[in-house]
Amino acid sequence: MAAEEKKCCSSEKKCCDPKKTLATLLKVILGLAFLVLGGLAIINWWDKLVMIVKGCSGLFLILAGIITLAIAKE
C-alpha cells in the first residue's frame, strides 16, 4: 500500500510538467478550433451535404445488400 502511495505522489509531480500542460492546452485549443470550423462548414454547405447523402444512399443500400448476402451464405 505504501508503494502505491509513492507511485501516486511521483506521478503527481510529473503531472505538473509545464511542457506537458502547454502541449495539452494546445491540443485542446486546436480540437475546439476544428470543431468550430467543422460546424461552420456544415452550416454553410448544408444543401450540398444533403445532396451528397442522397446520392450515396443507393450505394450504401447496395453495399448493405452485398454484406447481408455474404453473411447469409455462411
N, C-alpha and C positions, 0 to 999 in steps of 0.2 A: 504494500500500500504506500509506503514511503517512497518507493521508486517511482510509482505513478505520479505522486505529487511533485517529485523533482522533474519529471518529464514535462509535466504541465507548466511548471514555472519556467523551464528553459524554453518551451515553445512560446510562452507569452513574451519573452524578450525578443525572439525572432519576429514576432507579430508586429512589433513597433518599429521595424526597419523602415526608414524614410523612403528608400528606393522602392520597396515593395508597395508601400502605401501610395506613392506617386504613380507607379505603374497601374495599380488597381483603379485609382481615381481616373487616370487617363482612359482606361478601358471602359469604365462606366460612362464617362462623358461621350466617348466615341460610339458606344452602343446606343445611348439615348439619341445622339445625332442621327444615326442610321434609322432608328425607329421613327423619328420625326420626318426625315426625308422620304421614307417608305410610305408613311401615312399621307404625306402631301402628294406623292406620285399617284397613289390610289385615288385620292380625291380629284386630282386634275385630269386623270385619264380614265375615269370610271367607265365611260361609254365604250372605249376601246378594250378595256378589260372584260367587260360583259361580252363583247363580240368574240374575243379570244376564247372565253369559257364556252360560249355557244358553239363555236367552231370545233372545239376539242371534245365536245360531249359525244359525238359519233365515234371518234377514235377510241375514247375511253370505254364506250359500250362494247365495241369490237374486241378490245383487249380483255375486258372482263369476261366476255363470252369465250374467248380462247383459253383463258386461265380456268374457267369453270369446266370446259370440256377436258382440259388436261388433268384436272383433279378427278373428274368423273371417270376417266379412263383407267386410273389406278385402282 
